[in-house]
Amino acid sequence: MRGQAGFFDIDERLKRLSDLGDQLEAFAGAVDFEVFRADLVKALSYSDGSQGGRPPFDPVMMFKVLVIQAANNLSDERTEFLISDRLSFMRFLGLGLSDRVPDARTIWLFREKLTKAGAIQPLFDRFDATLRAAGYLAMGGQIVDASLIAAPKQRHTIEEKKDLKEGRIPEEWKARPPRLRQKDRDARWTVKFSKAKERPDGSKPPVDIAIPTFGYQNHIAIDRRFGLIRKWQATDAAANEGARLRQGLLDKSNTASGVWADSAYRSKANEAFMADNGFVSNVHRKKPKGKPMPEPVRRANSAKSKIRSHVEHVFAAQKDRMDLFIRTIGIARATTKIGMANLVYNIKRLLFLQRTAAA
């Protein structure tokens, strides 16, 4: 019938998508998503279906749905629509035109189960193990940094802020459960400083620009050789960056001992920790208070910056291309969101490394 798509029409359209560079097809070609199955089944604790009811969606397919979300910053509702609408999404998920598509509620419940099981770190580690098995070992030392991830802003009174800092729930919130469910008690406000731009006359303002930010932080350590994220942590936005260095952020399996980071990580405690654990500090030195930066220190910091700046590529990809933003409430869900963004970044980085090697 004229105007009605046939199988050959769909095949031609899919071929055209491949020719145009379907990113999800590249994901499927580079990653064997079956490696995640055992961890997913363990976290989800699926039943054998003997009690009846509609069978659950395949866990690997649902995990690939989360990959789509992380790569495109999609809400659950938008994801449901686009899976039904886009041939590239259906092909990646292994769905046909007549197959059942997971709805927004199903996607939310799947992610919630993974969150409650704390599964995102084992899934990230599983993929890291496959990278190492493929020859992408952590090499050349490591670069550490953190990035603020915005969340929907919330305004609190002075009394509410005091209660939250002391770990209490404000009494007014307790009396209104619907309001309490919409309050993120884990995210925090912080101030991000940005370099002040030059004035038209060439002079610079005496102070940098202070930008209040509400949300969380993504702390990462990438290896210098391949630029892959090897270690990561999620915290609230106000957490001290430097302290993460001593709390499992450094990768002891890296074949080189050098550690690069900006001056926020320079402290006596961190320097002692790195020395005691066999790391060589290449952390920027801080400018003396009230004094100009000594020229030798300035030159050393400049040389370190050429290496340290590579970590900014990660945050640029996540914020600009993946449009990373925390829509969920609470540190547990934010951790799942950030962990998926880090895993998907590594998939994208793997594709880049493979293309570079082929060229």
VOMIBA-727850 format. One record per residue (C-alpha): x, y, z; residue number from 1. Coordinates in pm, 1 decimal. Layout:
REM residues N
(atom (X, Y, Z), NUM)
...
REM end
This chain:
REM residues 359
(atom (0.0, 0.0, 0.0), 1)
(atom (131.3, 338.2, -96.6), 2)
(atom (262.7, 545.8, 195.5), 3)
(atom (296.9, 240.9, 419.9), 4)
(atom (651.5, 149.3, 523.3), 5)
(atom (776.9, -197.5, 435.5), 6)
(atom (1068.8, -399.6, 567.5), 7)
(atom (1294.3, -290.1, 283.1), 8)
(atom (1207.1, 74.3, 351.3), 9)
(atom (1309.1, 35.4, 717.4), 10)
(atom (1631.5, -141.6, 621.5), 11)
(atom (1717.3, 139.7, 383.0), 12)
(atom (1649.2, 400.3, 650.1), 13)
(atom (1866.6, 216.5, 902.7), 14)
(atom (2143.4, 188.8, 645.9), 15)
(atom (2116.9, 561.7, 589.0), 16)
(atom (2145.4, 623.2, 964.5), 17)
(atom (2458.7, 409.0, 971.6), 18)
(atom (2609.3, 605.5, 683.7), 19)
(atom (2538.9, 930.8, 869.3), 20)
(atom (2724.4, 804.5, 1178.4), 21)
(atom (2475.2, 660.4, 1427.9), 22)
(atom (2645.2, 706.3, 1764.2), 23)
(atom (2443.4, 433.5, 1932.9), 24)
(atom (2539.3, 185.3, 1662.8), 25)
(atom (2901.4, 275.2, 1735.9), 26)
(atom (2834.9, 211.2, 2106.7), 27)
(atom (2695.4, -133.4, 2025.8), 28)
(atom (2994.5, -212.8, 1807.7), 29)
(atom (3251.4, -107.4, 2066.1), 30)
(atom (3094.8, -248.2, 2384.5), 31)
(atom (2965.4, -594.6, 2462.6), 32)
(atom (2682.0, -495.4, 2693.6), 33)
(atom (2634.9, -857.0, 2798.9), 34)
(atom (2928.2, -811.0, 3038.3), 35)
(atom (2690.6, -613.3, 3261.9), 36)
(atom (2425.9, -885.9, 3283.8), 37)
(atom (2551.6, -1068.4, 3593.4), 38)
(atom (2585.7, -745.5, 3793.9), 39)
(atom (2243.8, -625.9, 3678.7), 40)
(atom (2068.5, -952.8, 3767.1), 41)
(atom (2236.5, -954.7, 4108.1), 42)
(atom (2131.1, -596.3, 4180.1), 43)
(atom (1775.9, -635.4, 4052.6), 44)
(atom (1704.8, -977.0, 4209.8), 45)
(atom (1456.2, -1067.6, 3936.9), 46)
(atom (1219.0, -1353.4, 4012.4), 47)
(atom (1185.7, -1653.1, 3782.1), 48)
(atom (836.2, -1544.5, 3676.5), 49)
(atom (666.1, -1845.0, 3840.9), 50)
(atom (419.0, -1617.5, 4020.4), 51)
(atom (275.3, -1496.5, 3690.9), 52)
(atom (229.4, -1143.3, 3568.7), 53)
(atom (389.9, -964.0, 3279.1), 54)
(atom (756.8, -1066.2, 3241.1), 55)
(atom (1007.9, -790.7, 3314.7), 56)
(atom (1208.1, -625.1, 3042.1), 57)
(atom (1551.3, -768.1, 2976.5), 58)
(atom (1792.8, -605.4, 3226.4), 59)
(atom (2066.2, -545.1, 2968.0), 60)
(atom (1816.5, -374.4, 2738.5), 61)
(atom (1697.6, -154.3, 3027.4), 62)
(atom (2057.3, -67.7, 3112.8), 63)
(atom (2105.4, 43.0, 2752.6), 64)
(atom (1803.0, 269.8, 2804.0), 65)
(atom (1998.0, 441.6, 3084.8), 66)
(atom (2293.9, 473.5, 2848.3), 67)
(atom (2068.8, 653.4, 2599.1), 68)
(atom (1944.8, 883.0, 2876.4), 69)
(atom (2293.9, 969.0, 2997.3), 70)
(atom (2425.1, 1034.4, 2647.1), 71)
(atom (2137.1, 1268.9, 2562.3), 72)
(atom (2020.9, 1408.2, 2901.3), 73)
(atom (1666.5, 1276.8, 2862.0), 74)
(atom (1389.5, 1262.7, 3118.4), 75)
(atom (1203.9, 934.7, 3163.1), 76)
(atom (900.0, 1065.2, 2974.4), 77)
(atom (1109.1, 1195.5, 2685.7), 78)
(atom (1301.9, 868.7, 2673.1), 79)
(atom (980.1, 668.7, 2640.7), 80)
(atom (865.6, 889.7, 2352.8), 81)
(atom (1194.9, 884.4, 2164.8), 82)
(atom (1236.3, 507.4, 2191.7), 83)
(atom (898.9, 475.8, 2018.9), 84)
(atom (988.1, 747.4, 1768.4), 85)
(atom (1348.9, 682.0, 1664.4), 86)
(atom (1471.1, 387.6, 1463.3), 87)
(atom (1825.4, 439.3, 1591.4), 88)
(atom (1706.8, 398.6, 1952.2), 89)
(atom (1504.5, 88.2, 1867.6), 90)
(atom (1796.8, -69.8, 1683.4), 91)
(atom (2032.2, -6.3, 1976.0), 92)
(atom (1783.4, -164.8, 2216.4), 93)
(atom (1704.1, -457.7, 1985.3), 94)
(atom (1335.8, -363.3, 1958.0), 95)
(atom (1111.8, -406.5, 1656.0), 96)
(atom (823.9, -183.1, 1555.3), 97)
(atom (573.6, -419.3, 1716.4), 98)
(atom (767.8, -476.5, 2041.0), 99)
(atom (660.4, -337.1, 2375.9), 100)
(atom (847.2, -19.8, 2475.0), 101)
(atom (928.7, 47.0, 2843.5), 102)
(atom (723.4, 337.0, 2974.2), 103)
(atom (851.3, 621.7, 3191.1), 104)
(atom (741.8, 450.2, 3513.2), 105)
(atom (926.0, 129.9, 3421.7), 106)
(atom (1244.5, 324.5, 3344.9), 107)
(atom (1219.0, 509.1, 3677.6), 108)
(atom (1165.6, 185.3, 3872.1), 109)
(atom (1461.0, 16.8, 3700.6), 110)
(atom (1695.5, 304.8, 3785.6), 111)
(atom (1555.2, 319.4, 4139.4), 112)
(atom (1632.7, -48.6, 4195.4), 113)
(atom (1989.7, 1.9, 4078.5), 114)
(atom (2019.0, 303.7, 4308.3), 115)
(atom (1892.3, 119.2, 4615.8), 116)
(atom (2126.0, -171.0, 4539.5), 117)
(atom (2423.8, 65.2, 4503.3), 118)
(atom (2491.0, -99.0, 4167.4), 119)
(atom (2640.1, 188.9, 3969.9), 120)
(atom (2992.8, 149.9, 4111.7), 121)
(atom (3012.7, -226.6, 4035.7), 122)
(atom (2881.4, -157.6, 3684.0), 123)
(atom (3141.5, 115.9, 3632.4), 124)
(atom (3415.3, -114.9, 3765.7), 125)
(atom (3297.3, -394.5, 3535.1), 126)
(atom (3341.6, -175.7, 3230.1), 127)
(atom (3678.2, -53.6, 3356.0), 128)
(atom (3787.2, -416.2, 3383.4), 129)
(atom (3689.1, -475.4, 3019.8), 130)
(atom (3890.1, -168.6, 2917.8), 131)
(atom (4196.9, -298.4, 3098.3), 132)
(atom (4150.2, -644.1, 2944.7), 133)
(atom (4143.1, -476.9, 2601.5), 134)
(atom (4482.4, -317.3, 2670.5), 135)
(atom (4370.5, 21.7, 2802.4), 136)
(atom (4562.8, 3.0, 3128.4), 137)
(atom (4585.6, 299.5, 3362.0), 138)
(atom (4920.3, 448.9, 3258.4), 139)
(atom (5125.5, 767.2, 3271.0), 140)
(atom (5006.5, 888.7, 3610.1), 141)
(atom (4671.8, 1044.8, 3690.2), 142)
(atom (4495.0, 1379.7, 3687.7), 143)
(atom (4243.7, 1471.4, 3957.5), 144)
(atom (3973.6, 1737.6, 3952.1), 145)
(atom (3610.0, 1804.5, 4040.5), 146)
(atom (3319.9, 1970.4, 3862.7), 147)
(atom (2999.2, 2120.2, 3998.4), 148)
(atom (2680.6, 1959.4, 3864.9), 149)
(atom (2376.9, 2184.0, 3898.3), 150)
(atom (2044.0, 2070.0, 4041.8), 151)
(atom (1708.8, 2253.5, 4063.3), 152)
(atom (1763.5, 2543.6, 4302.6), 153)
(atom (1593.2, 2537.5, 4639.4), 154)
(atom (1548.2, 2831.6, 4873.2), 155)
(atom (1567.7, 2769.8, 5246.4), 156)
(atom (1518.5, 2994.3, 5545.4), 157)
(atom (1800.9, 3050.8, 5792.4), 158)
(atom (1635.1, 2810.9, 6037.3), 159)
(atom (1592.8, 2544.0, 5768.3), 160)
(atom (1957.6, 2576.4, 5664.2), 161)
(atom (2065.3, 2534.6, 6025.3), 162)
(atom (1854.0, 2219.9, 6065.3), 163)
(atom (1988.7, 2070.1, 5742.5), 164)
(atom (2352.5, 2135.8, 5834.8), 165)
(atom (2294.5, 1962.5, 6168.8), 166)
(atom (2126.7, 1665.8, 6002.9), 167)
(atom (1771.3, 1743.8, 6115.5), 168)
(atom (1451.1, 1769.1, 5912.1), 169)
(atom (1276.8, 2105.3, 5963.4), 170)
(atom (953.2, 2065.3, 6162.9), 171)
(atom (746.4, 2243.2, 5897.7), 172)
(atom (859.2, 1988.5, 5637.2), 173)
(atom (762.4, 1695.8, 5862.2), 174)
(atom (410.3, 1831.9, 5884.2), 175)
(atom (382.8, 1842.1, 5504.1), 176)
(atom (500.3, 1506.5, 5357.7), 177)
(atom (433.4, 1605.7, 4992.4), 178)
(atom (661.3, 1907.0, 5036.1), 179)
(atom (923.5, 1697.7, 5213.6), 180)
(atom (939.7, 1455.7, 4918.8), 181)
(atom (1028.4, 1746.3, 4687.9), 182)
(atom (1303.9, 1882.2, 4910.5), 183)
(atom (1660.2, 1781.6, 4832.0), 184)
(atom (1822.8, 1758.6, 5174.3), 185)
(atom (2158.5, 1641.0, 5036.6), 186)
(atom (2243.1, 1903.4, 4771.1), 187)
(atom (2421.6, 2216.3, 4893.2), 188)
(atom (2495.6, 2571.3, 4785.7), 189)
(atom (2851.7, 2673.9, 4713.1), 190)
(atom (3027.3, 2961.9, 4540.5), 191)
(atom (3220.0, 2903.3, 4220.6), 192)
(atom (3482.8, 3162.5, 4133.2), 193)
(atom (3546.5, 3252.7, 3770.6), 194)
(atom (3831.8, 3465.2, 3642.2), 195)
(atom (3724.6, 3826.2, 3592.3), 196)
(atom (3744.3, 3946.2, 3232.9), 197)
(atom (3950.6, 4240.9, 3127.3), 198)
(atom (3788.2, 4583.0, 3109.0), 199)
(atom (3787.4, 4773.2, 2778.3), 200)
(atom (4087.3, 4973.2, 2898.3), 201)
(atom (4288.2, 4653.4, 2951.6), 202)
(atom (4272.9, 4654.9, 3331.3), 203)
(atom (4121.2, 4374.9, 3538.8), 204)
(atom (3872.6, 4402.0, 3827.3), 205)
(atom (4034.7, 4351.4, 4170.1), 206)
(atom (3825.8, 4042.4, 4243.5), 207)
(atom (3709.5, 3738.3, 4049.0), 208)
(atom (3344.8, 3670.4, 3968.9), 209)
(atom (3156.5, 3469.3, 4235.0), 210)
(atom (2877.4, 3245.3, 4101.4), 211)
(atom (2645.1, 3075.2, 4355.2), 212)
(atom (2574.2, 2713.9, 4253.5), 213)
(atom (2335.7, 2457.0, 4402.6), 214)
(atom (2382.1, 2086.6, 4348.0), 215)
(atom (2651.8, 1820.8, 4360.4), 216)
(atom (3012.6, 1754.8, 4263.1), 217)
(atom (3165.3, 1493.8, 4035.3), 218)
(atom (3516.8, 1411.1, 4159.0), 219)
(atom (3723.0, 1215.8, 3907.0), 220)
(atom (4072.0, 1081.5, 3846.1), 221)
(atom (4168.2, 1010.1, 3485.1), 222)
(atom (4477.2, 829.8, 3363.0), 223)
(atom (4718.8, 1049.8, 3171.6), 224)
(atom (4782.3, 802.0, 2888.4), 225)
(atom (4428.5, 730.8, 2768.2), 226)
(atom (4221.1, 998.2, 2942.3), 227)
(atom (3973.1, 744.9, 3081.6), 228)
(atom (3798.6, 798.6, 3414.3), 229)
(atom (3942.0, 541.4, 3655.5), 230)
(atom (3808.1, 659.5, 3991.5), 231)
(atom (3517.3, 885.4, 4080.3), 232)
(atom (3305.5, 1003.5, 4370.8), 233)
(atom (2983.7, 1203.1, 4400.7), 234)
(atom (2935.0, 1453.7, 4683.2), 235)
(atom (2732.1, 1761.8, 4756.8), 236)
(atom (2854.7, 2086.1, 4601.3), 237)
(atom (2999.2, 2219.8, 4927.0), 238)
(atom (3222.0, 1918.2, 5001.2), 239)
(atom (3593.5, 1988.8, 5024.5), 240)
(atom (3765.1, 1888.0, 4700.1), 241)
(atom (4107.9, 1829.0, 4847.6), 242)
(atom (3987.1, 1579.6, 5107.7), 243)
(atom (3869.1, 1337.9, 4834.5), 244)
(atom (4232.8, 1274.9, 4742.0), 245)
(atom (4276.5, 1080.3, 5066.6), 246)
(atom (3941.1, 902.4, 5043.3), 247)
(atom (3985.5, 657.0, 4758.7), 248)
(atom (4003.4, 891.4, 4460.1), 249)
(atom (4357.9, 795.4, 4357.4), 250)
(atom (4414.5, 483.4, 4146.9), 251)
(atom (4691.0, 271.5, 4296.1), 252)
(atom (4694.5, 42.6, 3990.8), 253)
(atom (4827.9, 317.7, 3762.7), 254)
(atom (5164.5, 216.2, 3619.5), 255)
(atom (5314.1, 561.0, 3693.9), 256)
(atom (5316.2, 746.8, 4023.3), 257)
(atom (5261.5, 1109.3, 3914.7), 258)
(atom (4952.2, 1296.7, 4034.4), 259)
(atom (4845.0, 1627.4, 3878.0), 260)
(atom (4584.2, 1856.6, 4033.9), 261)
(atom (4515.5, 2225.8, 4087.0), 262)
(atom (4603.0, 2418.9, 4402.2), 263)
(atom (4276.5, 2321.2, 4575.6), 264)
(atom (4440.3, 1982.5, 4639.0), 265)
(atom (4761.4, 2129.1, 4785.3), 266)
(atom (4770.9, 2064.0, 5159.8), 267)
(atom (5012.0, 1913.9, 5410.6), 268)
(atom (4775.5, 1622.0, 5465.9), 269)
(atom (4754.0, 1543.4, 5094.4), 270)
(atom (5128.1, 1578.2, 5038.2), 271)
(atom (5198.2, 1343.7, 5328.6), 272)
(atom (4934.4, 1096.5, 5206.0), 273)
(atom (5083.4, 1084.8, 4856.0), 274)
(atom (5437.0, 1045.5, 4987.1), 275)
(atom (5331.7, 761.5, 5220.8), 276)
(atom (5145.9, 577.2, 4941.8), 277)
(atom (5409.1, 599.0, 4669.1), 278)
(atom (5261.7, 884.7, 4465.6), 279)
(atom (5466.9, 1174.9, 4327.6), 280)
(atom (5294.8, 1510.5, 4373.4), 281)
(atom (5264.0, 1740.8, 4074.7), 282)
(atom (4996.7, 1947.9, 4246.7), 283)
(atom (4999.5, 2321.0, 4179.0), 284)
(atom (5147.5, 2539.3, 4447.8), 285)
(atom (4938.4, 2820.4, 4590.6), 286)
(atom (5018.4, 3188.1, 4554.5), 287)
(atom (5163.1, 3333.1, 4876.4), 288)
(atom (4902.2, 3544.9, 5053.3), 289)
(atom (4963.1, 3914.8, 4995.2), 290)
(atom (5273.3, 3850.2, 4783.9), 291)
(atom (5338.1, 3801.9, 4412.2), 292)
(atom (5386.6, 3449.2, 4282.4), 293)
(atom (5759.5, 3362.9, 4272.1), 294)
(atom (5874.8, 3324.8, 3911.8), 295)
(atom (6009.2, 2966.5, 3951.5), 296)
(atom (5678.1, 2857.6, 4104.8), 297)
(atom (5482.0, 3032.2, 3828.4), 298)
(atom (5681.8, 2851.4, 3561.0), 299)
(atom (5642.3, 2517.0, 3738.0), 300)
(atom (5265.7, 2567.1, 3769.4), 301)
(atom (5248.1, 2660.6, 3402.5), 302)
(atom (5423.4, 2338.3, 3301.7), 303)
(atom (5190.3, 2134.4, 3523.2), 304)
(atom (4886.0, 2307.7, 3371.5), 305)
(atom (4966.4, 2172.3, 3025.9), 306)
(atom (4910.5, 1823.2, 3164.2), 307)
(atom (4642.2, 1898.3, 3422.5), 308)
(atom (4421.1, 2077.0, 3168.4), 309)
(atom (4342.3, 1746.3, 2993.9), 310)
(atom (4090.2, 1666.0, 3268.4), 311)
(atom (3882.0, 1964.3, 3156.5), 312)
(atom (3797.8, 1772.7, 2837.3), 313)
(atom (3593.9, 1530.7, 3049.1), 314)
(atom (3383.2, 1801.4, 3209.5), 315)
(atom (3338.1, 1983.5, 2878.9), 316)
(atom (3204.3, 1664.7, 2718.7), 317)
(atom (2969.3, 1595.6, 3007.8), 318)
(atom (2833.5, 1947.8, 3042.5), 319)
(atom (2829.8, 2068.6, 2683.0), 320)
(atom (2765.4, 1752.8, 2479.3), 321)
(atom (2585.7, 1537.0, 2735.3), 322)
(atom (2422.9, 1837.5, 2907.5), 323)
(atom (2469.3, 1678.0, 3250.1), 324)
(atom (2216.2, 1806.5, 3504.1), 325)
(atom (2074.9, 1649.0, 3822.3), 326)
(atom (1695.6, 1624.1, 3805.3), 327)
(atom (1662.5, 1370.7, 4087.1), 328)
(atom (1641.5, 1426.3, 4462.1), 329)
(atom (1902.1, 1298.7, 4707.5), 330)
(atom (2268.1, 1198.5, 4698.5), 331)
(atom (2193.8, 830.3, 4621.3), 332)
(atom (2007.6, 910.6, 4300.0), 333)
(atom (2257.5, 1182.1, 4209.5), 334)
(atom (2535.5, 924.0, 4247.9), 335)
(atom (2361.9, 693.3, 3999.1), 336)
(atom (2315.5, 983.2, 3757.0), 337)
(atom (2679.4, 1095.9, 3785.6), 338)
(atom (2809.3, 739.3, 3769.9), 339)
(atom (2616.9, 673.3, 3447.0), 340)
(atom (2755.5, 996.7, 3299.1), 341)
(atom (3109.3, 883.9, 3385.9), 342)
(atom (3052.2, 537.4, 3237.6), 343)
(atom (2906.1, 679.1, 2915.8), 344)
(atom (3196.5, 922.3, 2890.8), 345)
(atom (3433.2, 623.6, 2901.1), 346)
(atom (3236.5, 458.1, 2619.9), 347)
(atom (3269.1, 775.4, 2412.2), 348)
(atom (3639.1, 795.5, 2496.5), 349)
(atom (3686.2, 432.4, 2393.4), 350)
(atom (3536.0, 511.8, 2052.8), 351)
(atom (3777.5, 802.0, 2015.1), 352)
(atom (4075.4, 584.9, 2110.5), 353)
(atom (3970.3, 315.4, 1863.8), 354)
(atom (3930.9, 568.4, 1581.1), 355)
(atom (4268.0, 720.2, 1662.4), 356)
(atom (4436.0, 378.2, 1662.2), 357)
(atom (4272.2, 288.1, 1330.7), 358)
(atom (4391.4, 613.0, 1173.6), 359)
REM end
